[in-house]
């Protein structure tokens, strides 16, 4: 038996009126991810940061740096 659950009628939107509104939404998402990251066990935090840094991608590297700020 599968433990997969579906959320019915999920409604998620983006305010795309301008680059400024998109940037505010992006910052809010990064903060939300950081707050969720704080709840992970220490070894999981380290593994996630290492995994992000392992990719040769500027943006993933920046995200790893941002998450390191939440390691408190």
MOPAC internal coordinates of N, CA, C and O (Angstrom, degrees):
PM7 1SCF
backbone

  N    0.0000 0     0.00 0     0.00 0    0    0    0
  C    1.4505 1     0.00 0     0.00 0    1    0    0
  C    1.5289 1   108.94 1     0.00 0    2    1    0
  O    1.2310 1   120.50 1   -44.54 1    3    2    1
  N    1.2855 1   116.65 1   135.46 1    3    2    1
  C    1.4578 1   122.17 1  -176.80 1    5    3    2
  C    1.5282 1   111.40 1   -84.98 1    6    5    3
  O    1.2310 1   121.06 1   -36.33 1    7    6    5
  N    1.3347 1   115.58 1   143.67 1    7    6    5
  C    1.4592 1   121.30 1   175.66 1    9    7    6
  C    1.5178 1   111.87 1   -97.36 1   10    9    7
  O    1.2310 1   120.32 1  -167.31 1   11   10    9
  N    1.3187 1   116.99 1    12.69 1   11   10    9
  C    1.4584 1   121.23 1  -179.04 1   13   11   10
  C    1.5210 1   109.06 1   -72.41 1   14   13   11
  O    1.2310 1   121.12 1   -49.36 1   15   14   13
  N    1.3424 1   115.47 1   130.64 1   15   14   13
  C    1.4584 1   120.69 1   178.09 1   17   15   14
  C    1.5173 1   108.73 1  -122.28 1   18   17   15
  O    1.2310 1   121.08 1   -35.92 1   19   18   17
  N    1.2996 1   115.54 1   144.08 1   19   18   17
  C    1.4553 1   121.60 1   178.49 1   21   19   18
  C    1.5176 1   109.78 1  -110.24 1   22   21   19
  O    1.2310 1   120.88 1   -36.77 1   23   22   21
  N    1.3092 1   115.92 1   143.23 1   23   22   21
  C    1.4555 1   121.35 1   173.16 1   25   23   22
  C    1.5200 1   106.75 1   -94.21 1   26   25   23
  O    1.2310 1   120.87 1   -61.92 1   27   26   25
  N    1.2919 1   115.94 1   118.08 1   27   26   25
  C    1.4588 1   120.91 1  -178.84 1   29   27   26
  C    1.5304 1   110.18 1   -80.55 1   30   29   27
  O    1.2310 1   120.67 1   -42.25 1   31   30   29
  N    1.3028 1   116.33 1   137.75 1   31   30   29
  C    1.4658 1   123.30 1   174.67 1   33   31   30
  C    1.5282 1   113.41 1    58.44 1   34   33   31
  O    1.2310 1   120.21 1  -141.45 1   35   34   33
  N    1.3162 1   117.21 1    38.55 1   35   34   33
  C    1.4604 1   121.33 1   177.52 1   37   35   34
  C    1.5209 1   109.30 1   -63.80 1   38   37   35
  O    1.2310 1   120.74 1   -51.39 1   39   38   37
  N    1.3129 1   116.19 1   128.61 1   39   38   37
  C    1.4640 1   121.54 1  -178.58 1   41   39   38
  C    1.5277 1   108.45 1  -121.61 1   42   41   39
  O    1.2310 1   120.40 1   -72.16 1   43   42   41
  N    1.3209 1   116.83 1   107.84 1   43   42   41
  C    1.4604 1   122.11 1   176.73 1   45   43   42
  C    1.5128 1   106.75 1  -127.85 1   46   45   43
  O    1.2310 1   120.92 1   -49.66 1   47   46   45
  N    1.3080 1   115.85 1   130.34 1   47   46   45
  C    1.4609 1   119.66 1  -179.16 1   49   47   46
  C    1.5144 1   111.42 1  -127.69 1   50   49   47
  O    1.2310 1   121.57 1    -9.92 1   51   50   49
  N    1.2986 1   114.60 1   170.08 1   51   50   49
  C    1.4591 1   122.37 1   177.60 1   53   51   50
  C    1.5203 1   107.61 1  -131.56 1   54   53   51
  O    1.2310 1   121.11 1   -45.05 1   55   54   53
  N    1.3182 1   115.49 1   134.95 1   55   54   53
  C    1.4607 1   120.54 1   176.36 1   57   55   54
  C    1.5187 1   107.52 1   -85.78 1   58   57   55
  O    1.2310 1   120.60 1   -81.42 1   59   58   57
  N    1.3083 1   116.46 1    98.58 1   59   58   57
  C    1.4572 1   121.48 1  -175.53 1   61   59   58
  C    1.5160 1   114.20 1  -102.28 1   62   61   59
  O    1.2310 1   120.36 1  -153.75 1   63   62   61
  N    1.3293 1   116.91 1    26.25 1   63   62   61
  C    1.4616 1   119.33 1  -178.28 1   65   63   62
  C    1.5246 1   112.91 1   -64.27 1   66   65   63
  O    1.2310 1   120.62 1   148.84 1   67   66   65
  N    1.3304 1   116.42 1   -31.16 1   67   66   65
  C    1.4633 1   119.07 1  -178.48 1   69   67   66
  C    1.5215 1   109.47 1  -156.44 1   70   69   67
  O    1.2310 1   120.96 1   -12.03 1   71   70   69
  N    1.3288 1   115.76 1   167.97 1   71   70   69
  C    1.4646 1   119.93 1   175.28 1   73   71   70
  C    1.5198 1   110.70 1   -63.07 1   74   73   71
  O    1.2310 1   120.33 1   147.27 1   75   74   73
  N    1.3159 1   116.97 1   -32.73 1   75   74   73
  C    1.4634 1   120.32 1   179.99 1   77   75   74
  C    1.5279 1   111.13 1   -65.19 1   78   77   75
  O    1.2310 1   120.10 1   135.27 1   79   78   77
  N    1.3235 1   117.40 1   -44.73 1   79   78   77
  C    1.4651 1   118.84 1   179.25 1   81   79   78
  C    1.5265 1   110.95 1   -67.02 1   82   81   79
  O    1.2310 1   120.23 1   143.00 1   83   82   81
  N    1.3189 1   117.16 1   -37.00 1   83   82   81
  C    1.4672 1   120.05 1   176.33 1   85   83   82
  C    1.5218 1   110.97 1   -64.13 1   86   85   83
  O    1.2310 1   120.23 1   139.66 1   87   86   85
  N    1.3312 1   117.17 1   -40.34 1   87   86   85
  C    1.4648 1   119.62 1  -179.74 1   89   87   86
  C    1.5239 1   110.72 1   -66.37 1   90   89   87
  O    1.2310 1   119.73 1   143.60 1   91   90   89
  N    1.3275 1   118.12 1   -36.40 1   91   90   89
  C    1.4686 1   120.59 1   176.75 1   93   91   90
  C    1.5288 1   110.71 1   -64.61 1   94   93   91
  O    1.2310 1   120.51 1   139.24 1   95   94   93
  N    1.3161 1   116.63 1   -40.76 1   95   94   93
  C    1.4645 1   119.73 1   177.60 1   97   95   94
  C    1.5239 1   110.82 1   -65.49 1   98   97   95
  O    1.2310 1   120.05 1   140.62 1   99   98   97
  N    1.3123 1   117.51 1   -39.38 1   99   98   97
  C    1.4596 1   121.34 1   179.48 1  101   99   98
  C    1.5241 1   110.89 1   -64.07 1  102  101   99
  O    1.2310 1   120.19 1   136.53 1  103  102  101
  N    1.3193 1   117.25 1   -43.47 1  103  102  101
  C    1.4657 1   120.64 1   177.67 1  105  103  102
  C    1.5289 1   109.95 1   -62.16 1  106  105  103
  O    1.2310 1   120.20 1   137.02 1  107  106  105
  N    1.3224 1   117.23 1   -42.98 1  107  106  105
  C    1.4675 1   120.40 1   178.68 1  109  107  106
  C    1.5266 1   110.93 1   -60.81 1  110  109  107
  O    1.2310 1   120.30 1   139.60 1  111  110  109
  N    1.3297 1   117.03 1   -40.40 1  111  110  109
  C    1.4660 1   120.53 1   178.45 1  113  111  110
  C    1.5247 1   110.88 1   -65.56 1  114  113  111
  O    1.2310 1   120.13 1   138.20 1  115  114  113
  N    1.3369 1   117.37 1   -41.80 1  115  114  113
  C    1.4663 1   120.18 1   179.95 1  117  115  114
  C    1.5238 1   110.90 1   -63.97 1  118  117  115
  O    1.2310 1   120.37 1   139.45 1  119  118  117
  N    1.3209 1   116.90 1   -40.55 1  119  118  117
  C    1.4629 1   119.83 1   178.26 1  121  119  118
  C    1.5250 1   110.08 1   -65.35 1  122  121  119
  O    1.2310 1   120.20 1   138.26 1  123  122  121
  N    1.3113 1   117.23 1   -41.74 1  123  122  121
  C    1.4648 1   121.14 1   177.93 1  125  123  122
  C    1.5233 1   110.85 1   -60.56 1  126  125  123
  O    1.2310 1   120.41 1   135.13 1  127  126  125
  N    1.3247 1   116.82 1   -44.87 1  127  126  125
  C    1.4677 1   120.82 1   178.06 1  129  127  126
  C    1.5230 1   109.90 1   -62.51 1  130  129  127
  O    1.2310 1   120.24 1   139.01 1  131  130  129
  N    1.3249 1   117.14 1   -40.99 1  131  130  129
  C    1.4601 1   120.93 1   178.18 1  133  131  130
  C    1.5166 1   112.32 1   -61.81 1  134  133  131
  O    1.2310 1   120.33 1   138.48 1  135  134  133
  N    1.3202 1   116.98 1   -41.52 1  135  134  133
  C    1.4625 1   120.54 1   179.04 1  137  135  134
  C    1.5239 1   111.28 1   -66.87 1  138  137  135
  O    1.2310 1   119.98 1   142.12 1  139  138  137
  N    1.3226 1   117.64 1   -37.88 1  139  138  137
  C    1.4668 1   120.58 1   174.25 1  141  139  138
  C    1.5250 1   110.66 1   -66.46 1  142  141  139
  O    1.2310 1   120.36 1   140.49 1  143  142  141
  N    1.3284 1   116.92 1   -39.51 1  143  142  141
  C    1.4601 1   123.36 1   178.58 1  145  143  142
  C    1.5300 1   110.42 1   -58.19 1  146  145  143
  O    1.2310 1   120.29 1   141.28 1  147  146  145
  N    1.3316 1   117.06 1   -38.72 1  147  146  145
  C    1.4629 1   121.00 1  -179.92 1  149  147  146
  C    1.5211 1   112.05 1   -59.49 1  150  149  147
  O    1.2310 1   119.75 1   152.21 1  151  150  149
  N    1.2979 1   118.08 1   -27.79 1  151  150  149
  C    1.4613 1   121.91 1  -176.79 1  153  151  150
  C    1.5295 1   113.34 1   -81.34 1  154  153  151
  O    1.2310 1   120.29 1   170.53 1  155  154  153
  N    1.3253 1   117.04 1    -9.47 1  155  154  153
  C    1.4616 1   120.66 1   179.47 1  157  155  154
  C    1.5234 1   110.52 1   -74.55 1  158  157  155
  O    1.2310 1   120.11 1   -28.04 1  159  158  157
  N    1.3372 1   117.39 1   151.96 1  159  158  157
  C    1.4647 1   120.43 1   171.53 1  161  159  158
  C    1.5367 1   109.64 1   -62.88 1  162  161  159
  O    1.2310 1   120.52 1   -26.15 1  163  162  161
  N    1.3193 1   116.62 1   153.85 1  163  162  161
  C    1.4703 1   121.98 1  -175.27 1  165  163  162
  C    1.5243 1   112.34 1   -53.73 1  166  165  163
  O    1.2310 1   119.92 1   136.15 1  167  166  165
  N    1.3376 1   117.75 1   -43.85 1  167  166  165
  C    1.4666 1   119.26 1  -178.10 1  169  167  166
  C    1.5283 1   111.64 1   -65.79 1  170  169  167
  O    1.2310 1   120.09 1   146.83 1  171  170  169
  N    1.3298 1   117.43 1   -33.17 1  171  170  169
  C    1.4676 1   120.47 1   177.71 1  173  171  170
  C    1.5247 1   110.71 1   -70.16 1  174  173  171
  O    1.2310 1   120.50 1   142.94 1  175  174  173
  N    1.3238 1   116.65 1   -37.06 1  175  174  173
  C    1.4680 1   120.33 1   176.31 1  177  175  174
  C    1.5235 1   109.68 1   -60.22 1  178  177  175
  O    1.2310 1   121.16 1   131.38 1  179  178  177
  N    1.3374 1   115.40 1   -48.62 1  179  178  177
  C    1.4674 1   120.01 1  -179.53 1  181  179  178
  C    1.5232 1   111.43 1   -61.43 1  182  181  179
  O    1.2310 1   120.31 1   137.06 1  183  182  181
  N    1.3290 1   117.01 1   -42.94 1  183  182  181
  C    1.4675 1   120.72 1   179.85 1  185  183  182
  C    1.5195 1   111.94 1   -63.11 1  186  185  183
  O    1.2310 1   120.19 1   138.96 1  187  186  185
  N    1.3222 1   117.23 1   -41.04 1  187  186  185
  C    1.4611 1   120.35 1   179.89 1  189  187  186
  C    1.5232 1   110.92 1   -65.57 1  190  189  187
  O    1.2310 1   120.28 1   136.26 1  191  190  189
  N    1.3237 1   117.06 1   -43.74 1  191  190  189
  C    1.4672 1   120.58 1   179.29 1  193  191  190
  C    1.5236 1   110.31 1   -63.57 1  194  193  191
  O    1.2310 1   120.14 1   136.00 1  195  194  193
  N    1.3347 1   117.34 1   -44.00 1  195  194  193
  C    1.4673 1   120.45 1   177.71 1  197  195  194
  C    1.5204 1   111.27 1   -61.24 1  198  197  195
  O    1.2310 1   120.91 1   139.16 1  199  198  197
  N    1.3239 1   115.87 1   -40.84 1  199  198  197
  C    1.4586 1   120.64 1  -179.97 1  201  199  198
  C    1.5268 1   111.20 1   -63.76 1  202  201  199
  O    1.2310 1   119.99 1   137.11 1  203  202  201
  N    1.3119 1   117.63 1   -42.89 1  203  202  201
  C    1.4660 1   120.85 1   178.56 1  205  203  202
  C    1.5260 1   111.22 1   -64.75 1  206  205  203
  O    1.2310 1   120.73 1   139.74 1  207  206  205
  N    1.3385 1   116.21 1   -40.26 1  207  206  205
  C    1.4683 1   120.35 1  -179.01 1  209  207  206
  C    1.5250 1   112.09 1   -71.56 1  210  209  207
  O    1.2310 1   120.36 1   156.43 1  211  210  209
  N    1.3389 1   116.92 1   -23.57 1  211  210  209
  C    1.4651 1   120.66 1  -177.24 1  213  211  210
  C    1.5263 1   112.24 1   -68.37 1  214  213  211
  O    1.2310 1   120.50 1   156.54 1  215  214  213
  N    1.3112 1   116.65 1   -23.46 1  215  214  213
  C    1.4662 1   120.68 1   178.50 1  217  215  214
  C    1.5201 1   108.86 1   -81.89 1  218  217  215
  O    1.2310 1   120.89 1   -40.16 1  219  218  217
  N    1.2915 1   115.89 1   139.84 1  219  218  217
  C    1.4643 1   120.50 1   177.80 1  221  219  218
  C    1.5257 1   108.17 1   -85.13 1  222  221  219
  O    1.2310 1   121.66 1  -110.00 1  223  222  221
  N    1.3465 1   114.43 1    70.00 1  223  222  221
  C    1.4541 1   120.37 1  -175.36 1  225  223  222
  C    1.5250 1   108.68 1  -139.98 1  226  225  223
  O    1.2310 1   120.84 1   -59.27 1  227  226  225
  N    1.2958 1   116.00 1   120.73 1  227  226  225
  C    1.4668 1   122.49 1  -177.32 1  229  227  226
  C    1.5300 1   111.96 1   -55.13 1  230  229  227
  O    1.2310 1   120.41 1   137.18 1  231  230  229
  N    1.3125 1   116.82 1   -42.82 1  231  230  229
  C    1.4622 1   120.56 1  -174.59 1  233  231  230
  C    1.5253 1   112.50 1   -73.84 1  234  233  231
  O    1.2310 1   120.35 1   143.18 1  235  234  233
  N    1.3222 1   116.94 1   -36.82 1  235  234  233
  C    1.4648 1   119.54 1   175.56 1  237  235  234
  C    1.5240 1   110.40 1   -67.61 1  238  237  235
  O    1.2310 1   120.48 1   143.08 1  239  238  237
  N    1.3297 1   116.69 1   -36.92 1  239  238  237
  C    1.4608 1   120.52 1   175.72 1  241  239  238
  C    1.5182 1   111.66 1   -62.97 1  242  241  239
  O    1.2310 1   120.84 1   139.09 1  243  242  241
  N    1.3272 1   116.00 1   -40.91 1  243  242  241
  C    1.4650 1   120.03 1   177.23 1  245  243  242
  C    1.5271 1   110.90 1   -65.23 1  246  245  243
  O    1.2310 1   120.43 1   141.98 1  247  246  245
  N    1.3224 1   116.79 1   -38.02 1  247  246  245
  C    1.4647 1   120.05 1   178.23 1  249  247  246
  C    1.5196 1   110.38 1   -65.85 1  250  249  247
  O    1.2310 1   120.14 1   141.16 1  251  250  249
  N    1.3307 1   117.34 1   -38.84 1  251  250  249
  C    1.4670 1   120.80 1   176.64 1  253  251  250
  C    1.5211 1   109.86 1   -60.16 1  254  253  251
  O    1.2310 1   120.53 1   136.68 1  255  254  253
  N    1.3275 1   116.58 1   -43.32 1  255  254  253
  C    1.4613 1   120.50 1   177.86 1  257  255  254
  C    1.5174 1   112.11 1   -63.44 1  258  257  255
  O    1.2310 1   120.68 1   140.40 1  259  258  257
  N    1.3242 1   116.31 1   -39.60 1  259  258  257
  C    1.4642 1   120.07 1   178.42 1  261  259  258
  C    1.5275 1   110.38 1   -64.96 1  262  261  259
  O    1.2310 1   120.40 1   137.79 1  263  262  261
  N    1.3374 1   116.84 1   -42.21 1  263  262  261
  C    1.4610 1   119.94 1  -179.55 1  265  263  262
  C    1.5212 1   111.76 1   -66.19 1  266  265  263
  O    1.2310 1   120.26 1   146.80 1  267  266  265
  N    1.3236 1   117.11 1   -33.20 1  267  266  265
  C    1.4681 1   119.56 1   178.74 1  269  267  266
  C    1.5261 1   111.29 1   -59.24 1  270  269  267
  O    1.2310 1   120.26 1   152.09 1  271  270  269
  N    1.3207 1   117.11 1   -27.91 1  271  270  269
  C    1.4639 1   120.41 1   177.85 1  273  271  270
  C    1.5298 1   111.80 1   -67.49 1  274  273  271
  O    1.2310 1   120.57 1   158.35 1  275  274  273
  N    1.3319 1   116.52 1   -21.65 1  275  274  273
  C    1.4605 1   120.88 1  -179.06 1  277  275  274
  C    1.5302 1   112.14 1   -91.37 1  278  277  275
  O    1.2310 1   119.74 1  -178.36 1  279  278  277
  N    1.3335 1   118.10 1     1.64 1  279  278  277
  C    1.4744 1   121.20 1   178.81 1  281  279  278
  C    1.5246 1   108.83 1   -81.35 1  282  281  279
  O    1.2310 1   121.12 1   -98.67 1  283  282  281
  N    1.3195 1   115.46 1    81.33 1  283  282  281
  C    1.4712 1   119.82 1   179.63 1  285  283  282
  C    1.5114 1   109.92 1  -124.27 1  286  285  283
  O    1.2310 1   120.10 1   180.00 1  287  286  285

